[in-house]
Amino acid sequence: MTQQFSAVQQSDINGLLALYRQVYGSGYALPIGTDPAVMAREIAAAHTTWLAAREPGSGRIVGTIIGTLDPHERLGKLQGLVIHPDARGTGLAHQAVRQLAETLLTGERPADSVYATARTNSTAPQRVCLSAGFRALGIFPNLRKAEEHETMVLLAKHRPGVLERRLPVERVPAGLAELVRALHQAVGLPEQPLPAIDHEPLPTRQRRSAGAEMEFVDAPQFVQRRTVEALPDPEQRFYPFHTPNVMLTSADGAHEVYVQLNRSDGYCALIGTPGGGLDTLAEVFETLITRLAERGASHIEALLPLDRYADLRLLLSHGFLPAAAYPAMRRQGEGFRDYVVMTRSLQPLDFRGLSIDAAFQPFTEQYIELWKQQYLNTHEVFQ
């Protein structure tokens, strides 16, 4: 086969839907592969590059991939890679990832880095990205629910010279020690000093109390406006390609939290709070998690700078574990700031049947070890 990738048109939507159905059946979790209206908006979006490969002669779409650029943050995202069974083994997936990553990293307004998530039902999609120069950066157990809760991995590729401008991180809580070691190994910059590991005891988790109730506001347009008003600094609401659609507020109005929640697959991201750091939510944080779980959240995550020490301690104390690191994710002056993704799964972990490339082993093992310490440690239980 000699297919070439080219930009899709609105007239390709039915062909794209047929491809996603052929590969995933009814199990695809994202509307970008199932909802024609969402697909039409993405095809028309100024900062989206949607490519497809067509079978010679018939014109049938046999491969597709989507790239999105955040021009303000200079960050790119690859998603939606699908190859028809008839075209597998032809190098089409490798061609798609290489071509689109190169486009985003070298375009008129180039991204500083591009990231992707890959499935773990097979190592093939992971190795497609790894062979294109992406680095393994972490694992997301139970990220989304399709037919079942699915584990994904994180990969990213940087423009030359970006990683060498990472800003140093002075210290991290002990719970992140193995993650930063895994990151140090993955990025391969031995001259970068490791942060100091702080073994200070974590704050005591504050349990739910009658005086810490949280009200749930489900009004997406209002929430988006409110988020911009309450968090005028883009850094306060930095969560690329995420848009808050719900908010939670304490009954006395002292706390507000802006959240993206997808009830169909259980994915939930904590975007920000006007109180400053997440550590200001200590008295209501467990109630916040309970309310989100009641509304369908099964995977809750927060994206934080690796130097946000107090916030990381709060999240660790409430059962969040470091799942992935993203080096040089965001510009700050002449340098780049490292970020970490902290996750809390509200579903049992089950790693049986997963196929994960060895490049992710340090990230996976540190996550599993922390999970065991968090949930299987019987110290001080028997009295």
C-alpha positions, 0 to 999 in steps of 0.5 A: 500500500502507498497511502499518503496522509492528507487533511480531512474534510467535512465530507469525510465524517461518515468515513471516519465514523465507519473507521472508528466503528470498525476498530472499536465497535461501540467501545470508543470513549471519546466523542471525537470518534463517535459524535458527528457534531464534535467531529465537524467542529474539530475539523473546522477548528483553527488549531486542529490538524486532522489527517487521514490516509485513503486506500488507493482506488476505493478512497476508503479511509484506512488510517487517521490521526488528530493533532491539536496545538495550544498556541499560547502554551506552545503545547501540542497533543496527538490523539485519535490514531486509528488504523484499519485492520487491513492496513496494519503492518504497513508502517501507516501508524508510524508514518502518521505519528512521525508526520503529525508530530513533526508538523506540530514541532516545526510549524509556523507557530511551533510547539515546544513539546507534543504529548500523546497517550497510548493504550495498554491492550498491546505494546504496538501503539506505545512502540509506534510513539517511542520509535518516533522519538517520544519518551515514556513519562508515566502510566494512568491506571483506570484512566477512562471507562469504555467497555471496562476501565482502561489503563493508558500511558503518557509519552511526549516529544520535545523540540530540540533544546527545550529539555536542556532549559528545565528549571531546577526543583529544590525538593519534593515529598518522599512520595515522589522520590521514585517518580523523579528518579524515573524521570531522570532516567527517562529524560537522560540528562545526567547533569540535571540535579535531582530534587532533595527528598523530604521525609516530613510526615504528611498532613493528617487527612481531614475526614468529612464533616457536617460543616464542610459540605460542597454544592455541585454546580452543573452549568458549563457556560457559567462555570467557564466564565466564572473560572476566567473571572476567578483565575485571571492568571492563565497559570492558575488554570493551566490544564492544556486541552481541558475546559471546566464544565462543573464547579463545587462550592462550599455552603459558606462560599469560602471555597470554589473548585473548577473541574472538568468531569466526563460522566460517560467515562468517569474521567475528572480533572481538578482545574483550579481554585481561587484560594491559591493552591489546592492546600487551601482546600484541606478542610473540604478536600475529602468532601470534594472527592466524595461529591465528585464520586457521587456524580460519576467520577472514577479517575480524578487527577490534578496537574501541578508544577513539580515544585508545588510542594504544599499541594503535592503533600495535600494530594498525597495525604488524600490518596493521590499518587504520582502517575506521570511526570512531564518535563519542561511542560510550560515556559517560564521566562527563559526556562521551562517548568516540570509538571507532575500528574497526581491521580486517585482511582476510585476503582480497584486496580487490575493490571492483569492482561496489560501489555506495557513496554519496558520503557514504562517500567520505572513509572509503573513500579513506583506507582504500584509500590506507592499504591501498596503502601497507601492501601495495604499497609497495616501499620497501626491498624491492629491495636 
